[in-house]
Amino acid sequence: MTAFRVLVIGLDGATLDLIRPWARSGQLPVFQKLMEEGSYGELRSTIPPMTAPAWTSFMTGKNPGQHGLYDWIYRRDGSYGVSSVTAGHCTEPTLWSLLSAADRRVCVFNVPMTYPPHPVNGLMVSGLPAPSADVRISYPSELLSEIEEVFGDYLLYPDPGEAYSDAGIDAFLRHLYQTTEMRLSVLEYLRHREDWDFFMVVFNGTDTVQHAMWKFMSPEHPLHEPRRAEKYGSAILEYYQYIDQALAEIATDLTQDTVLIMMSDHGFGPFHKFIHVNNWLRREGWLRLKAGFKPRLKSSVFDAGFTPMGVYNLMMSIGLGYLKREVVRGRGQGLLKTLFLSFDDVDWSRTTAYSLGNVGQINLNVRGREPQGIVDPGAEYEKLREEMIDSLQQLQDPQTGEHVVEAVYRREDVYWGDRLRQAPDILFVPTRMEYFGFGEYEFGSNRVIEQMKRGISGTHRMNGILLLHGAPIQQGMELQGACLYDLAPTILHLMGEPIPSDMDGRVLVEGLAGPRADPKRVQYRDADVDHAGRPTTPELSADEESILAERLRNLGYVG
């Protein structure tokens, strides 16, 4: 069978909910042509549909229970404090590690969860969470200098926070297109310079523009302003059209032995209200505060409204939004860190559950696992989970009476593998995901359910996109039931490489044509028990940890 080269174009957060109607109406003609000539469909994300677990599941072909990344943050051993995850926390070999070990030439450009970069048989320029171009973000290390010599200062990503104040919207859009133009230029430079077998690039702009601008597009959004929508209501469509035009040049330039894959790590939709999970746990009596004078004082002023979100909204209203990093997400920084209610004020000897993460993750305070755990494994653990699941299913929006939780899962319902122990004990998906299990990891607001007032107006959904195009691909096929885990084995199959037997995904043979469509032609091999090909990323230095935390804090991902 012919072994094909593969070009993967990631469109972070892209959704068929927008692409399909716009393509059919003639506003995205290249997307429409590629869908007619190839196979396409929705691509199910991870639970939760967050950047770190989703992209890592794509690149490993495995669920978070195997690779170990569940969110942007993880609880440090022996502590209730958190740190940010990087590529170095992935315990499984990636697609490019496996291809490198097979002597296939790879180019990996701006893919999330590739920072810090690691050696490959080819080139790598790290994507998110790379904090800046001033730290090592490329392999080989001199590659970034070469790119900057040709194209000027390397732009990492636009900051959606610029668009959260009226004065910053135009600057955000300008930086959005500047960053994308540089991505396209570097893509063309590298893919024509290198003799590659596998090339992948990710454009983050689809994600950031939807986070920032959804309210202008949707008249039903609580933050919709008809006057401003006249100017910015088509901003998301215009960015998709910009990508559509770029695809025209790329797709017409591919050789017959190249398969084009377009995909996203998750979908997108409007965001209306927060669910502050730790406040709910406190209200239900599962999370308890200390009894001392200082914690009592802090909880009193917290209950009265002195909260990170309250201070942030005040700063934004008086034009001090640039100070958002001082207050956003839980602990805050500097003086405010000592004033806001935090996990330092939690009485862990009486607390049975707490929440960490961005979308509905709940951890039980388990004896022998957490540093001050009080929930016994076994019958007590299971009884408590049942009580919490029942209570979550009854949680209602006090304003509308609507149940705000669409689905609740035990961790073993959605994850499996030797890293299951690090998973949240309970996960829930909010209703339509228009509610958001707010990602502060302590206490961002004093309410359980709260109407958003500013900031992001769109957020992630479970249904991303997948499009396959090329000689071995079925034409006009709409794929059903594909998930992120399926892409790594499908890519290996297209490239004529055997698939490790411990991958969770399957080859999407229904979207293929010719010999590659025969399930009997799919080749497997035993998994490497020593995980040969796993990235050998060194630990970050203290300075790198500090820079990374600041970058993610500015993006609103960690406290």
Backbone torsions as a table, in degrees:
resi	resn	phi	psi	omega
1	MET	NA	147.7	177.6
2	THR	-67.5	134.7	173.5
3	ALA	-95.6	125.9	-175.0
4	PHE	-100.5	152.0	166.2
5	ARG	-81.0	156.3	-177.7
6	VAL	-131.9	129.2	171.7
7	LEU	-112.8	118.1	178.6
8	VAL	-106.7	125.5	174.6
9	ILE	-112.5	112.5	177.6
10	GLY	-91.3	130.0	175.1
11	LEU	-115.5	92.9	-171.5
12	ASP	-55.3	122.8	175.8
13	GLY	76.5	6.3	-178.8
14	ALA	-65.5	146.1	-175.1
15	THR	-134.9	138.4	174.2
16	LEU	-68.8	-18.9	176.6
17	ASP	-58.9	-28.4	175.0
18	LEU	-100.1	-44.1	-173.6
19	ILE	-63.3	-44.0	-174.4
20	ARG	-60.2	-54.1	-179.8
21	PRO	-66.5	-36.5	179.1
22	TRP	-67.6	-37.5	178.0
23	ALA	-66.9	-44.4	-178.5
24	ARG	-65.8	-28.3	180.0
25	SER	-86.6	2.8	177.2
26	GLY	89.0	3.9	-177.8
27	GLN	-85.1	-17.0	174.7
28	LEU	-128.6	74.0	-172.4
29	PRO	-65.3	-32.1	-179.0
30	VAL	-73.3	-42.1	173.8
31	PHE	-56.7	-45.0	-178.9
32	GLN	-61.3	-44.2	180.0
33	LYS	-63.8	-44.2	-179.4
34	LEU	-65.5	-37.2	178.1
35	MET	-67.8	-39.3	179.1
36	GLU	-67.3	-34.4	-176.2
37	GLU	-92.3	-6.9	-177.1
38	GLY	-133.2	-159.6	176.4
39	SER	-113.8	140.6	-177.0
40	TYR	-151.0	166.2	177.3
41	GLY	170.7	-178.9	176.2
42	GLU	-76.0	149.2	-179.0
43	LEU	-122.6	113.4	-175.9
44	ARG	-71.9	133.4	-179.0
45	SER	-88.1	-174.5	175.0
46	THR	-82.6	165.7	170.4
47	ILE	-108.3	115.1	-3.7
48	PRO	-77.8	161.7	-179.0
49	PRO	-82.5	69.5	-176.9
50	MET	-112.5	157.2	-172.1
51	THR	-53.8	-53.0	-172.1
52	ALA	-63.4	-53.5	179.1
53	PRO	-68.8	-34.1	-175.4
54	ALA	-68.3	-52.6	-179.3
55	TRP	-66.2	-34.3	178.7
56	THR	-68.4	-36.0	175.7
57	SER	-66.1	-38.5	175.3
58	PHE	-59.3	-50.1	-170.5
59	MET	-77.0	-16.8	178.7
60	THR	-105.5	-19.1	-173.1
61	GLY	70.8	23.2	-173.6
62	LYS	-135.9	155.9	180.0
63	ASN	-80.7	163.2	-178.9
64	PRO	-57.3	-25.9	176.7
65	GLY	-63.6	-19.0	174.5
66	GLN	-96.7	-47.3	-174.0
67	HIS	-86.8	-20.0	168.4
68	GLY	93.8	2.3	179.4
69	LEU	-105.5	121.6	-176.2
70	TYR	-114.3	-16.1	-178.5
71	ASP	-168.1	-172.5	176.1
72	TRP	-71.0	-18.5	-174.2
73	ILE	-127.8	163.1	173.6
74	TYR	-143.9	152.1	177.1
75	ARG	-79.8	126.7	179.6
76	ARG	-69.4	143.7	177.4
77	ASP	-57.0	136.2	176.9
78	GLY	75.0	15.4	-175.1
79	SER	-151.4	162.1	168.4
80	TYR	-101.4	6.6	174.8
81	GLY	-82.2	163.7	-176.1
82	VAL	-124.8	158.2	171.6
83	SER	-130.8	164.5	179.7
84	SER	-85.0	144.3	176.3
85	VAL	-86.2	154.0	174.2
86	THR	-136.8	-178.5	176.8
87	ALA	-58.9	-27.6	-178.8
88	GLY	-67.2	-14.8	179.6
89	HIS	-88.2	-8.0	176.7
90	CYS	-74.3	126.5	-175.8
91	THR	-95.5	1.4	-175.7
92	GLU	-117.6	152.9	177.5
93	PRO	-66.6	142.1	179.6
94	THR	-91.6	168.1	177.6
95	LEU	-55.3	-44.4	-178.2
96	TRP	-74.5	-25.9	173.5
97	SER	-68.7	-43.1	178.8
98	LEU	-64.6	-42.3	179.0
99	LEU	-68.1	-37.7	177.1
100	SER	-62.2	-42.0	178.7
101	ALA	-64.3	-25.6	178.2
102	ALA	-90.0	10.8	178.0
103	ASP	65.5	31.5	173.9
104	ARG	-99.0	137.8	-176.5
105	ARG	-80.5	126.4	-176.1
106	VAL	-123.5	147.2	170.9
107	CYS	-129.3	120.4	-174.9
108	VAL	-123.2	112.9	-168.5
109	PHE	-127.0	115.7	175.4
110	ASN	60.9	31.6	176.0
111	VAL	-83.8	127.1	177.4
112	PRO	-58.0	149.6	179.6
113	MET	67.5	35.1	170.2
114	THR	-118.6	16.8	175.6
115	TYR	-108.5	133.1	-3.3
116	PRO	-69.9	153.6	179.6
117	PRO	-68.4	152.8	176.8
118	HIS	-129.6	160.2	-177.4
119	PRO	-61.3	135.2	174.3
120	VAL	-135.3	167.3	173.2
121	ASN	-82.8	76.1	-176.4
122	GLY	151.0	-132.4	-173.0
123	LEU	-129.8	149.8	173.8
124	MET	-146.6	130.5	168.1
125	VAL	-120.1	118.8	-171.7
126	SER	-67.3	148.4	169.7
127	GLY	-104.6	-162.2	177.4
128	LEU	-50.1	133.9	14.3
129	PRO	-98.9	33.8	175.7
130	ALA	-52.1	123.3	-171.4
131	PRO	-80.0	-31.0	179.8
132	SER	-166.5	167.8	177.2
133	ALA	-80.9	0.9	-179.9
134	ASP	-88.4	-5.9	174.0
135	VAL	-109.9	172.1	-176.8
136	ARG	-71.5	114.3	-178.8
137	ILE	-126.7	6.8	-178.7
138	SER	-133.2	154.8	169.6
139	TYR	-130.9	126.3	-6.6
140	PRO	-65.7	163.7	-171.0
141	SER	-62.7	-28.0	-179.0
142	GLU	-78.8	-6.9	-178.5
143	LEU	-61.8	-41.7	-179.3
144	LEU	-62.5	-40.0	178.2
145	SER	-61.8	-40.3	177.3
146	GLU	-61.5	-44.3	179.3
147	ILE	-62.3	-41.6	-178.6
148	GLU	-70.9	-30.4	175.6
149	GLU	-64.1	-34.1	-177.6
150	VAL	-85.9	-40.4	-168.9
151	PHE	-116.5	-1.5	-177.5
152	GLY	88.6	-169.4	-177.0
153	ASP	-55.1	133.0	-177.9
154	TYR	-79.6	126.8	179.3
155	LEU	-95.6	122.0	-177.8
156	LEU	-74.3	-62.1	179.2
157	TYR	-164.1	152.5	173.0
158	PRO	-72.0	153.0	179.9
159	ASP	-97.5	111.2	179.8
160	PRO	-62.0	-19.4	178.3
161	GLY	-61.2	-23.9	176.6
162	GLU	-59.4	-34.7	-174.9
163	ALA	-82.9	-0.6	-177.2
164	TYR	-83.2	-9.8	170.6
165	SER	-116.7	148.9	-176.0
166	ASP	-57.1	-36.4	-174.9
167	ALA	-72.1	-17.6	-173.5
168	GLY	-99.7	-2.7	-172.7
169	ILE	-63.2	-46.8	-177.9
170	ASP	-64.6	-38.0	177.5
171	ALA	-65.1	-41.0	177.2
172	PHE	-58.9	-48.2	-178.8
173	LEU	-63.9	-38.8	177.8
174	ARG	-62.0	-46.2	179.4
175	HIS	-67.6	-33.8	177.7
176	LEU	-57.9	-49.4	-178.0
177	TYR	-73.8	-34.5	175.9
178	GLN	-60.9	-44.0	-180.0
179	THR	-65.1	-43.9	-178.9
180	THR	-66.0	-40.0	178.6
181	GLU	-61.1	-41.1	177.7
182	MET	-65.9	-41.1	177.5
183	ARG	-56.6	-46.4	-178.2
184	LEU	-64.1	-40.5	-179.6
185	SER	-65.2	-44.3	179.5
186	VAL	-67.5	-38.7	176.0
187	LEU	-55.8	-50.7	-178.6
188	GLU	-63.9	-39.8	179.9
189	TYR	-62.3	-48.4	-175.6
190	LEU	-74.0	-40.3	-175.2
191	ARG	-72.9	-22.3	175.2
192	HIS	-90.4	-21.1	178.8
193	ARG	-82.0	-35.1	-171.8
194	GLU	-96.2	145.8	172.0
195	ASP	-94.2	82.6	-169.3
196	TRP	-100.8	155.3	170.0
197	ASP	-101.2	-33.4	-179.6
198	PHE	-136.2	129.0	178.2
199	PHE	-132.7	136.4	176.7
200	MET	-139.2	135.7	174.6
201	VAL	-134.6	145.9	176.8
202	VAL	-122.8	133.4	173.2
203	PHE	-103.6	117.3	-178.1
204	ASN	-82.4	-13.0	-171.9
205	GLY	-60.7	-33.7	177.8
206	THR	-61.1	-34.6	178.0
207	ASP	-72.1	-51.1	-173.0
208	THR	-68.6	-37.6	-179.2
209	VAL	-68.3	-32.5	178.6
210	GLN	-74.9	-38.7	173.6
211	HIS	-55.2	-46.1	-170.0
212	ALA	-85.2	-32.2	-163.8
213	MET	-116.1	3.1	-175.8
214	TRP	-59.1	-36.0	-176.7
215	LYS	-60.9	-29.4	-179.5
216	PHE	-76.7	-28.0	-177.2
217	MET	-81.4	-31.7	-170.3
218	SER	-105.7	112.0	177.2
219	PRO	-62.7	-21.9	-178.8
220	GLU	-82.3	-8.2	-176.0
221	HIS	-72.1	138.4	-177.8
222	PRO	-61.8	-21.1	179.1
223	LEU	-100.9	10.2	-177.9
224	HIS	-66.2	132.3	176.3
225	GLU	-121.7	108.8	-176.6
226	PRO	-54.3	-37.8	-178.2
227	ARG	-65.1	-47.1	-179.4
228	ARG	-73.0	-27.1	177.6
229	ALA	-64.7	-26.5	177.2
230	GLU	-60.7	-33.3	-179.5
231	LYS	-90.7	-39.3	-170.0
232	TYR	-113.5	1.2	-175.1
233	GLY	-63.7	-23.2	-179.7
234	SER	-102.9	12.5	-174.8
235	ALA	-61.9	-41.1	-179.4
236	ILE	-68.3	-46.1	176.9
237	LEU	-57.8	-44.4	-177.7
238	GLU	-63.6	-35.1	177.4
239	TYR	-70.1	-42.5	174.6
240	TYR	-58.6	-38.6	179.1
241	GLN	-66.5	-35.9	176.2
242	TYR	-62.5	-43.9	176.5
243	ILE	-65.0	-40.6	179.5
244	ASP	-57.4	-43.9	178.7
245	GLN	-65.4	-39.0	178.4
246	ALA	-64.8	-37.3	179.2
247	LEU	-63.1	-32.5	179.8
248	ALA	-58.8	-43.6	-179.5
249	GLU	-69.7	-39.1	-178.3
250	ILE	-69.7	-47.5	-174.4
251	ALA	-64.7	-34.8	-178.4
252	THR	-78.1	-9.1	-175.5
253	ASP	-103.4	4.4	-176.0
254	LEU	-87.4	145.8	178.6
255	THR	-80.5	165.0	-177.6
256	GLN	-64.5	-22.3	-178.7
257	ASP	-93.6	17.6	-178.3
258	THR	-116.7	132.7	173.6
259	VAL	-102.7	131.3	175.3
260	LEU	-97.6	127.5	174.8
261	ILE	-121.3	125.5	172.5
262	MET	-112.6	136.4	-176.0
263	MET	-155.7	163.6	172.2
264	SER	-132.8	156.7	-177.5
265	ASP	-79.4	-20.7	178.5
266	HIS	-166.0	172.4	175.3
267	GLY	-96.3	-159.2	-176.2
268	PHE	-153.2	157.7	177.0
269	GLY	-171.8	179.4	-177.0
270	PRO	-71.9	154.2	179.8
271	PHE	-126.2	125.4	-174.1
272	HIS	-114.8	-43.8	-172.3
273	LYS	-140.4	151.3	174.9
274	PHE	-89.5	147.9	163.1
275	ILE	-115.7	112.3	-180.0
276	HIS	-88.4	98.6	-167.8
277	VAL	-66.8	-41.0	180.0
278	ASN	-65.6	-31.8	174.7
279	ASN	-66.0	-39.4	176.9
280	TRP	-63.5	-43.5	178.5
281	LEU	-62.5	-39.0	178.0
282	ARG	-66.3	-43.7	-179.5
283	ARG	-61.4	-37.5	-177.9
284	GLU	-82.5	-6.5	176.6
285	GLY	91.1	6.7	-179.7
286	TRP	-87.3	-18.8	176.0
287	LEU	-122.7	125.7	-173.9
288	ARG	-120.9	145.7	178.7
289	LEU	-97.4	159.3	178.5
290	LYS	-67.0	161.8	-174.9
291	ALA	-99.6	-2.3	-176.7
292	GLY	-69.0	171.4	-177.0
293	PHE	-60.6	-48.9	-175.6
294	LYS	-64.6	-49.1	176.6
295	PRO	-59.5	-37.9	178.9
296	ARG	-64.3	-40.9	179.1
297	LEU	-64.6	-46.6	-179.1
298	LYS	-63.5	-39.2	179.3
299	SER	-69.0	-32.9	179.2
300	SER	-66.7	-47.6	-179.9
301	VAL	-70.9	-29.9	174.7
302	PHE	-63.1	-48.7	179.9
303	ASP	-63.3	-27.2	179.0
304	ALA	-80.7	-9.3	174.6
305	GLY	119.9	0.2	176.6
306	PHE	-83.0	94.4	-173.2
307	THR	-135.7	160.1	176.3
308	PRO	-54.4	-44.1	-178.3
309	MET	-69.0	-36.2	178.2
310	GLY	-64.2	-44.6	179.2
311	VAL	-67.8	-39.8	178.5
312	TYR	-60.6	-46.7	179.7
313	ASN	-62.2	-38.0	177.5
314	LEU	-64.0	-45.3	179.8
315	MET	-61.7	-40.9	179.4
316	MET	-63.9	-39.4	-175.8
317	SER	-69.4	-23.3	179.8
318	ILE	-108.4	15.9	172.6
319	GLY	83.5	20.0	179.3
320	LEU	-110.9	33.4	-178.1
321	GLY	-62.2	-20.7	178.7
322	TYR	-65.2	-13.9	177.9
323	LEU	-90.7	14.0	-174.7
324	LYS	-58.1	-33.5	-178.4
325	ARG	-64.1	-19.9	179.7
326	GLU	-73.6	-20.3	-173.3
327	VAL	-128.6	-16.8	-171.7
328	VAL	-71.0	137.4	172.5
329	ARG	66.5	88.1	163.7
330	GLY	72.0	-106.1	-167.2
331	ARG	-67.6	-30.5	-171.6
332	GLY	71.4	-166.9	-177.7
333	GLN	-135.7	162.9	174.2
334	GLY	57.2	-136.6	-177.9
335	LEU	-59.1	-40.6	-177.0
336	LEU	-62.1	-25.9	179.0
337	LYS	-60.4	-33.0	-178.2
338	THR	-83.9	-14.8	-176.3
339	LEU	-97.2	-33.3	-177.7
340	PHE	-76.9	147.7	172.8
341	LEU	-64.3	137.6	-176.1
342	SER	-148.1	179.6	176.7
343	PHE	-63.3	-18.6	175.3
344	ASP	-63.7	-20.7	-177.9
345	ASP	-97.1	3.1	-178.9
346	VAL	-83.7	136.2	173.9
347	ASP	-89.6	94.3	-175.5
348	TRP	-68.8	-20.0	178.7
349	SER	-72.7	-11.7	177.3
350	ARG	-124.5	6.5	-176.7
351	THR	-100.7	128.0	-179.4
352	THR	-102.8	-13.3	-178.8
353	ALA	-157.6	152.8	178.7
354	TYR	-152.4	164.4	-177.8
355	SER	-119.5	133.1	170.7
356	LEU	-128.1	144.0	173.6
357	GLY	113.0	-177.6	-168.0
358	ASN	-101.9	-24.9	-177.1
359	VAL	-141.9	86.8	165.9
360	GLY	67.4	38.1	175.0
361	GLN	-100.0	134.5	178.8
362	ILE	-127.6	130.8	176.9
363	ASN	-109.2	135.5	171.0
364	LEU	-84.3	149.1	-178.2
365	ASN	-88.3	81.9	-166.6
366	VAL	-87.9	132.1	177.1
367	ARG	-62.3	130.6	179.5
368	GLY	88.7	-11.6	177.6
369	ARG	-112.5	-55.5	173.6
370	GLU	-80.3	153.0	-175.5
371	PRO	-62.3	-30.3	178.1
372	GLN	-126.9	41.0	-176.4
373	GLY	-64.9	144.2	-179.8
374	ILE	-127.1	-7.1	-179.5
375	VAL	-91.0	119.3	180.0
376	ASP	-72.5	134.6	173.9
377	PRO	-60.0	154.6	178.5
378	GLY	100.7	-132.4	-171.7
379	ALA	-62.5	-43.1	-179.8
380	GLU	-63.9	-43.1	178.7
381	TYR	-59.1	-48.0	-177.5
382	GLU	-68.0	-38.9	179.0
383	LYS	-63.3	-42.0	179.8
384	LEU	-66.0	-40.5	178.0
385	ARG	-61.8	-41.6	178.8
386	GLU	-61.7	-43.0	179.3
387	GLU	-62.5	-42.5	-177.6
388	MET	-70.0	-39.5	177.9
389	ILE	-62.1	-45.3	178.1
390	ASP	-60.6	-41.6	-178.3
391	SER	-68.8	-39.9	177.6
392	LEU	-60.5	-39.7	-178.4
393	GLN	-67.3	-17.2	178.9
394	GLN	-98.9	-3.9	-174.9
395	LEU	-66.1	126.5	-175.3
396	GLN	-122.5	151.8	172.0
397	ASP	-74.8	117.0	-177.0
398	PRO	-64.5	-21.3	-179.0
399	GLN	-79.3	-37.7	-174.6
400	THR	-114.2	-16.6	-174.4
401	GLY	79.6	1.5	-178.2
402	GLU	-74.5	139.8	170.6
403	HIS	-70.1	129.9	-169.9
404	VAL	-99.6	-1.8	179.0
405	VAL	-114.0	121.6	-176.4
406	GLU	-86.3	-38.7	-178.3
407	ALA	-152.4	144.7	177.3
408	VAL	-126.2	139.3	-177.2
409	TYR	-130.8	142.5	162.1
410	ARG	-77.2	152.8	-173.6
411	ARG	-60.2	-35.1	-179.2
412	GLU	-73.1	-10.0	175.3
413	ASP	-72.4	-28.0	-173.1
414	VAL	-122.2	-13.6	-179.0
415	TYR	-126.7	154.7	172.7
416	TRP	-156.1	149.9	180.0
417	GLY	133.2	177.2	-173.5
418	ASP	-79.0	-0.6	173.9
419	ARG	-106.9	15.4	-179.3
420	LEU	-60.6	-30.7	-176.6
421	ARG	-60.6	-26.0	-179.4
422	GLN	-87.2	-3.9	-176.0
423	ALA	-75.2	153.1	169.4
424	PRO	-57.8	148.5	-177.5
425	ASP	-76.5	-30.7	179.1
426	ILE	-134.4	140.9	173.7
427	LEU	-130.6	140.9	174.1
428	PHE	-132.2	150.3	177.6
429	VAL	-107.4	120.0	-179.9
430	PRO	-66.9	158.5	-178.5
431	THR	-59.6	122.4	-178.7
432	ARG	55.0	3.1	-172.7
433	MET	55.6	21.3	169.7
434	GLU	-79.7	-22.9	165.9
435	TYR	-89.8	152.6	-174.8
436	PHE	-134.5	119.5	175.7
437	GLY	-68.8	88.2	-162.5
438	PHE	-48.9	137.6	-171.7
439	GLY	-85.2	9.5	171.9
440	GLU	-67.2	146.2	-175.4
441	TYR	-99.2	15.8	172.6
442	GLU	-143.7	-101.8	-174.9
443	PHE	-133.2	98.1	-178.4
444	GLY	-87.2	-28.1	-177.6
445	SER	-145.6	165.4	179.2
446	ASN	-96.2	8.3	178.8
447	ARG	-109.2	158.8	175.5
448	VAL	-83.7	-49.2	177.3
449	ILE	-122.3	129.6	-170.3
450	GLU	-141.6	132.8	174.4
451	GLN	-65.6	133.1	175.7
452	MET	-68.0	147.9	-179.2
453	LYS	-115.7	-28.7	179.0
454	ARG	-166.5	179.6	-178.7
455	GLY	94.0	-147.7	-177.8
456	ILE	-62.6	144.0	178.8
457	SER	-120.9	-4.7	172.9
458	GLY	-133.2	153.4	178.4
459	THR	-151.7	-176.4	-165.2
460	HIS	-72.0	152.8	173.5
461	ARG	-130.0	166.7	-177.3
462	MET	-75.0	-21.7	-171.1
463	ASN	-102.3	100.2	172.9
464	GLY	-85.9	-161.6	-178.6
465	ILE	-122.3	154.8	171.9
466	LEU	-144.5	131.3	176.4
467	LEU	-140.2	126.6	177.8
468	LEU	-114.0	135.9	-177.0
469	HIS	-147.7	132.8	178.4
470	GLY	149.8	-177.6	-173.9
471	ALA	-58.3	-41.6	-177.0
472	PRO	-90.8	21.0	-174.1
473	ILE	-112.1	136.9	174.5
474	GLN	-61.3	144.1	178.5
475	GLN	-95.5	137.0	174.9
476	GLY	67.5	21.9	-178.6
477	MET	-92.4	127.0	173.4
478	GLU	-97.3	114.8	-176.2
479	LEU	-76.7	145.8	178.5
480	GLN	-125.0	136.6	170.8
481	GLY	78.3	14.8	178.7
482	ALA	-76.3	146.9	176.4
483	CYS	-135.0	168.4	-175.7
484	LEU	-56.6	-34.3	-178.2
485	TYR	-62.7	-22.3	-172.5
486	ASP	-78.0	-17.0	-171.9
487	LEU	-75.0	-41.0	179.6
488	ALA	-59.3	-50.1	177.6
489	PRO	-64.8	-33.7	178.2
490	THR	-65.6	-41.9	178.8
491	ILE	-64.9	-45.2	178.0
492	LEU	-59.2	-41.7	179.2
493	HIS	-62.9	-44.6	179.1
494	LEU	-62.8	-31.6	-178.1
495	MET	-89.4	2.7	177.2
496	GLY	77.8	21.5	180.0
497	GLU	-104.4	143.0	177.1
498	PRO	-69.1	152.3	-175.0
499	ILE	-100.3	126.7	176.1
500	PRO	-57.3	136.5	-172.9
501	SER	-67.9	-14.3	-178.4
502	ASP	-95.1	6.9	173.4
503	MET	-70.2	142.1	-179.2
504	ASP	-82.7	-23.6	-175.9
505	GLY	-81.9	172.6	178.4
506	ARG	-124.0	159.6	174.4
507	VAL	-75.9	130.6	-177.9
508	LEU	-82.8	68.3	-174.7
509	VAL	-64.6	-25.3	-179.1
510	GLU	-66.4	-19.3	177.6
511	GLY	-95.4	1.1	-176.8
512	LEU	-103.9	163.6	179.2
513	ALA	-129.7	159.9	178.0
514	GLY	71.9	-157.1	-176.5
515	PRO	-58.4	-31.1	-178.7
516	ARG	-67.1	-17.2	-179.5
517	ALA	-82.0	-6.9	-178.3
518	ASP	-84.3	113.3	-179.4
519	PRO	-56.7	-26.8	-179.7
520	LYS	-70.5	-17.1	179.8
521	ARG	-87.4	-6.8	178.7
522	VAL	-72.2	126.3	-177.2
523	GLN	-104.0	136.0	177.2
524	TYR	-120.3	161.1	174.1
525	ARG	-141.2	161.3	177.3
526	ASP	-62.8	144.0	176.8
527	ALA	-69.4	150.1	176.8
528	ASP	-79.6	109.4	-176.4
529	VAL	-65.7	-25.1	176.7
530	ASP	-93.2	6.1	178.1
531	HIS	54.8	48.4	173.9
532	ALA	-58.2	137.8	-176.8
533	GLY	93.1	-3.9	176.8
534	ARG	-67.4	140.4	176.7
535	PRO	-55.6	137.0	178.3
536	THR	-106.9	67.3	-175.7
537	THR	-83.7	126.9	176.3
538	PRO	-70.3	162.6	176.2
539	GLU	-64.6	148.0	177.2
540	LEU	-72.2	147.5	172.8
541	SER	-72.6	167.8	178.8
542	ALA	-61.7	-39.2	179.0
543	ASP	-65.0	-41.7	179.5
544	GLU	-65.2	-41.2	176.7
545	GLU	-59.3	-42.0	-178.5
546	SER	-66.2	-43.7	-179.7
547	ILE	-65.0	-42.5	-179.0
548	LEU	-63.9	-45.5	179.8
549	ALA	-61.0	-40.3	179.7
550	GLU	-65.5	-40.2	-179.9
551	ARG	-63.5	-47.5	-180.0
552	LEU	-66.9	-33.2	177.0
553	ARG	-64.3	-41.9	179.5
554	ASN	-65.9	-30.1	176.6
555	LEU	-82.3	-8.2	176.7
556	GLY	88.3	16.3	-175.5
557	TYR	-91.0	-29.2	-178.4
558	VAL	-134.6	163.7	179.9
559	GLY	-87.6	NA	NA
